[in-house]
Amino acid sequence: MNGSNDEVVSAQLTDKELLLQFREVEKLDKDDKHLIKTFIDAFLTKRFRSWQYSFKMSDDNYIREQYQALKYSNEQFDKNVLFIASGALGISFAFIEKVIPVIP
């Protein structure tokens, strides 16, 4: 880094400790620099996604959506149980009528 670039970076980075750490990273070999860049990129990506998600849906909206999904699931379950029970009742009537003899 030359003097003018160093001054620009110092003016943009207000955290002196972070600036010193970046200066130390500059001294590392190519592979270590790549590793540091990968860690920073992964951290920032994860942070951005969690930040983005938190603004998309507040806790109240998330709870409301989960409640609606649970309610829908329960309704579907009830419909399916009623359907199966109706079928079983029909089979029972058919069994009684065809298999069991009627005694007058």
N, C-alpha and C positions, 0 to 999 in steps of 0.2 A: 504494500500500500504506500502510495506516495503522500506527501504532505497535504495536498488539496483533497484527495479522496478521504484521508484520515479525518480531516476537519469536517467534511460532509457527513461521514458516518457518525462522528462524535456529536454533531448537531442533531442528527435524527434519532440516535439512541440516547435516551435520558438515563437509563439504568447503567451506571458505571460498571457494576459487577458483570452484567451481561456483555458489555462492550469488551471488558478484559477477557472474558471467556471466549468470545469470538476471535479475539486477537490470538489467543492460544490455539484455537482450532485452526487458524490460518497456518500455523507452524507444522501441523500434522501432515502425514503423507496422504496421497490421493485416496487410498482405500478407507482410511480412518475418517477423512472428510466426508466421503460418500456415506459412511455409516452414520455419522452425526446428522447429516442432511436427511437421511431416511428416518431417523428417530424424530427429528423436529417435524418433518412432514406428516408422519403418522400421528403424532400428538396433536398437531394443529387440525388435521382432518377429523380426528375423533372429537375434538373440542367443538369444531364448527358444526359437525352433524348433531351433536347433543344440543348445541345452542339453537340450531335451525329447528330441531324437533320441538324444543321447549316453546318456541314461538308459534309453531303450527298448532299445537294443541295444549291447552292448559290442563291442569290436573282435573278440574271440574268436567271439562269436555271429555277427557279420557275415561273418567268414572262413568259419565253418562253413556258413552259409547259401549263400554263394557257391560253396563246394566242392560242396554237395549239388545246387545248380542245374547246375553243370558236369557232375557225374556223371550226372544225369538226362539232360542234353542229349547226352552221349556215348552213353548207352544207347539213346536214341531214334535217333541217327544210325546206330549199328550195326544196329539192327533194320531201318531203312529201306534200308540198303545190302544187307543180306541178302535183303530182300523183292525189291529190284530185280534182284539177281544171280540169284535163283531164277527170276524171270520171264524173264530173258534166257536162262537155261539151257533153260527150257521152250520158248521160241521157237526156240532152236538145234536142239533135237531135232525140233520140228515141221518146220523148214526142211530138215533132213537127210532126214527121212522122206518129205516130199512133193515136194521139188524135185530132190534128187540121186537118180538112178536106182541101184538096187541091181544090181550085176553079180555073177552067180553064178560 
